[in-house]
Every structure is written in C-alpha cells, then in structure tokens.
Amino acid sequence: MVEEVQMTFDEALEYVKSNVEVGDILEISYNRIFAPGEVLGFTEEDEVTGEGYRVGLQLTGKILNQSVEIDFNEIADDLIEMRHITDDKELVIELL
C-alpha cells in the first residue's frame, strides 16, 4: 500500500530522523537527481563545520552502485520528493 503526504522541508527532515532506519530504502529526488538506495547510516548536524543532517545510502542502480552521503542542508532548496520503503509500507513525501 502506497501512502502519499505533503510536508514542508522541516517536517520531512523530522520524519527522516524519527522514522527511517538502517536497512530501509530511501529514494530522494532533488534538482535533477534521483538517488535511490538502502540506508547505511546517519550523521547528526555539525555546527562547527556547518554540515547538516546526513544520510548514507548504498545506491541501487544498474550503472551506479556506490555509497554516497546526502547532506539535507545542501539539498533543502532543491528537494522535490522522497519515498520511504519498508517491508510494511511505502510512503511518498511531496515537498511543499
């Protein structure tokens, strides 16, 4: 079952922090980039360096299959949609 919701960036970031777990699938669409992958881990914000909340993903693709770390501060203005997939549900978050 797929559920669709609309959230602000802050609400979506809070959702990721509270609900996404290591091993879940997170598909992030921002600017012209689509980054689907399995969540490897999380890194909290760092006020000293200015880095934001980061999610490590093992990309799932036919051409690219590498791990990346996505900084939510860097993509805040360009984030379009996220899809959170677990064994039980699929949630599509459209950014307002």
Order of alpha helices (4+ residues) and beta strands (2+ residues): beta-alpha-beta-beta-beta-beta-alpha-beta-beta
